[in-house]
Amino acid sequence: YRYTGANPNNYVCFGSTASTCPSANLYRIIGVFGDQVKLIHATYATTAELGTAAHDVNNYFYWSGSSSNESNIWSSSTLNTSSLNGTFLINLGTTWTNKIVTTTWNIGGGSSILQRSNAKTAYDYEVGANKSSTTYNAKIGLPYLNEYYYAATPTYWTSPGASDNNEDDYRKSIENNWMYLNNDYFWIISPCTSFSISLFGVSIGGYVVSTNVYNVSRVRPTFNLVSSVKTSGGSGTQSDPYRIEL
């Protein structure tokens, strides 16, 4: 089950019990996969949440963790090891961290063809029939490219992520894709296997790009909840997000 379209009621307040959910604790449900609910940061994490280990300036971060780290292997990224699965979890605290399940992330990615592929092709190469055997076990990751594709209204699922014709790629979906980050970039977890320093991201215009690991972008922590987590209220809107039972 996936949430799709312009603005579904899929907001969750995670990590806070404040009557008005702080922006840092506002997440959205990507979908329900098996018996687990998968969340993504509604906007992006800040240095207050991730620390400065992988930080450049103004809450932008290196995917690899450093301008000097030119590897697109997720297990060697200090954004992964020190920031997301280090400082971020510490800042959440034990009560909330215990509600996040350790996930086997598929981190093999695919060739540059995925930049111009559609939702089903990206799914197959990231987590489906053609996926790599390369995995990494951790609580926190980043979104998959196919999750961005599938967040759009189904009409767009056959469109490529990028093309030479602006009218025929995911730029046209931004008004109908809740995962689009308004006029900003964000990282995808999948590397671009065509080059050892490349990976995928979503651009300011909403189309998919392949870029270098030592560039900087927004970080949207993504994770699965343990299957026993229950809601205690809320309607799923931005002003009244679902609340997690403690």
C-alpha positions, 0 to 999 in steps of 0.5 A, a space after each residue: 500500500 502506497 500513498 500517492 498524489 498531491 497531498 494525501 493525509 499521511 503525516 505522522 508526528 514522530 519523536 515528539 509529544 508536543 501538542 503542536 508537532 515541531 517541523 523536525 518531528 513531522 514525517 510522512 508515510 511512504 507506504 505499508 510494506 508487509 507489516 511495517 509502516 515506512 516513514 520519510 522526513 516531511 521536509 529535511 533534516 538539519 544540522 541540529 538533528 544530524 550533527 556536523 560530521 557530513 555537513 557543508 552549509 545551511 543544512 546541506 550534506 555530502 552523501 558520502 559524508 565528506 568532500 574528500 570521500 569519493 565513494 558511492 558505497 553506502 556502507 562507507 558513507 559517514 552520512 550513513 554511519 555517523 550522522 543518520 545512524 549515529 547523531 540522529 538516533 541519539 537525538 531521538 532518544 531510546 524510547 523513539 529509537 526502539 520504535 524503529 526496526 533495523 532494516 535490510 537496505 538494498 544499496 546496489 542501485 543501478 546504471 545511469 539508465 535509471 535516471 531516464 527509467 520509469 517507476 517499475 524499472 527503478 523498482 526492479 533494479 533497486 528492490 525487485 527482480 533485478 536487484 543487486 545482492 548488496 545490502 546494509 543493515 541499519 535503522 535509518 536510510 534514505 528514500 529509494 528512487 522508485 519511492 519518489 516515482 511511485 509517490 506521484 499520481 499513477 498517471 505518471 508512473 510510466 514517465 521517465 525520471 528525466 528526459 531532454 523534453 521537459 514535458 515528458 518526464 517527472 517535472 510534469 508530476 510535481 503538482 501531483 507528487 507529495 514527495 517532491 520537495 518544493 524547489 529543493 534537492 534531496 538525496 536518494 540512497 541508490 548509487 549510480 553504478 555507471 560511475 564509482 562517484 555517482 548516485 541519484 537524487 531528485 532535483 529542484 525541478 522535480 526530475 531525477 539527476 545523477 550527480 557526484 557524491 561530493 556534492 551536497 543536497 538535502 537529507 530526508 531520513 527514512 525508516 520502518 517502524 516496528 510492527 507493534 507500533 500503534 497510533 493514538 490519535 490524529 487524522 493524518 493531516 499536516 496540522 493534525 498528524 497521526 500520533 504514536 502510542 507510547 
